[in-house]
């Protein structure tokens, strides 16, 4: 079942900033806006940060990044995506964070990440001089997440377990759903 997931969408937006020059751990306000995992990721050296993003428009040639086929570790990707080998580690961390958010706010982690693609040699739309992060294998167009169906009975228990709209779960029960009251 495909669900529209507000909290996971916010994670995806924050994830799109990771590793870029505009989102550093020491930027004003970032310490409150990003979870610890993002601060840690932006503080670490990242192989693709040094790669130039601007080119002479008339002489544009595709970079030849070292891409790998990636299917996902915690959450499976549909379809398999080609990304830079350095970006793969960031995707693994992203999956762990998405699974944690999914369990906290929806009682279960998504089992599949649906995307529109990763590596694709192109410029940024509307620019003749800036190459896309996709051309480096450093981007993923996220479309959504597929969650396991929980059934009517579990759905009622899920609603009863909630502390209100958007609140984390306040109870736990055995079976397919997990509740985690810890932040």
N, C-alpha and C positions, 0 to 999 in steps of 0.2 A: 504494500500500500504506500503510495507516495503522499507525503504530508508536507505542507508548507511549515517551515520551522523558523520562527523569528529569532530565537536565541542562537541557533546554529548559523543563521544568516549573518548575525552580528559577528560571530567568530570568524566566518569566512571573510567579511569585510576587513576585520583587523588583520587577518592572515595575509591579505593582499598587500598590506603595507610592510610586512616583515622583510628585512633584508634590503630595503630601499633607503636611499640617503635621507628621505624626508621623515623617516620613522626610526630614530635612534633612541636608545635607552635613556640618554641624557637630555632629550628634547623636553621643553616645558609641558607639563600636564601628562606626559606619557606614563609616568609612574602610577597614576591613578586610572588611566584608561586601558592599559594592557595588563593581562594576567602575567604572573611571574614567568611563565614559559616563554612569552614573547619578549620580555625584557632580557631573558637569558639568551635567546636566539639572536637578538639584535646586537648584543654586546660581544658576541663571538665573531671572529673574523670569518668572512664568507667569500669563497672563491670568486663568485660572479660580481661582487661589489666593484672590483677593479676594472671590469670589462667596460669599454666605452659604449655609451648608448646613442651617441650622435655620429652620423657619417655624412660624407659628401653625397648629396642626393643623386648626382649624376653617376657616381661610381659605386652605388650600393651593390654589395655582394653579400651573400648570406654567410654569417659566421658558421663554422663547423664545430658545434659543441659536441662533447662526448655524451651522447644520450643513452639512456637505458629504458627498456620496456618495464613499466611498473604496474603491478596489479593491486597494490595495497597490502598492508600487513595486518592491521587491526580491522579495517573496513575495506572490503573489496571495491575495486573501481570498475565501472561499466561504461565504456569498454576499457581495456588496458590502455595506458597512456605512455607516451614517450616524453621523458623529461631529462634535464641535465643530471648527471650522477650526484652532484652536490645538492641539488634540489630534492632529491629522493629522501634524504635524511629529514629535511624540513617537513615533507609530506607525512612521514612516519610520526613525527611529533604532533602534527596537525590532527591526524587520525586519532591519536590517543586523547587529545583535548576534545575533539568532537564526540568521541565515545563517552567521555566523562560528563560533558554537558548534556548529552542525550539521556544518559542514565539519571542524572540529577533532575532534569526538567520534564522528561517524558517517560521515565520508568524503564527505559530500554535504550540501548545503543542502536544506531542505524546499522544495517548489515551491508549496505551498498552506497557508494558515492557515485552519483551520476554527473558526468561532465561533458563538455563540448570539445575538449581537446587540450593538448599541452604544446609540445614543440611544433612550430609552424613558422617557417622563415617568412617574415613580413615586416613592414614598417608600421609604426603607430598610425592608425587611421587619421587622415587629414594632415599628415606630416611627411615631408619628403626627406627629412634629415634625421629623424629619431627612429631607431629600430625598436620593435616590440620586445617585451620580455619573453614572448613566445619564441622569438627567433633565437634566443639563448637557451631555450628549454627551461626557463625560470618562471613559468606561469601555468596556471590551470584554470580554465573557465568552468567554474562550478555551477551546475544546474540544480542540484538538490540531493536529497538523501532518501533512500528507501528504508522504511522501518518494518520490522516484523509485525504481522497482524496479531492482535492480542485477544480478540473476541469480546463479546458483549459482557460476559461475567467479569473478566479481568479489567475491562474498561470501567465498569462501575466501581470496582475496588480501587482502580487508579484514581478516579475522581474523588473518592472518599479519602484517599491518602494525601491529596493535595492540601496545602495550607492556604489556598486561595490562588487566584490567577497569577501565574508567573512565579509562584513560590516554590521552593524546593520541597521534595517529599519529606514527610514527617514520620513515616512508619515504614516497615519492611514486611515482606511476606515471602514464603518460599514459592518457587516456581519460576516462570519465565521473566517476570518483572522484578526489577531491583529498585529499591528506594534508598536514597542516601541523604541523610539530614545534615551531613557535614558540608561546609562551604567549599 
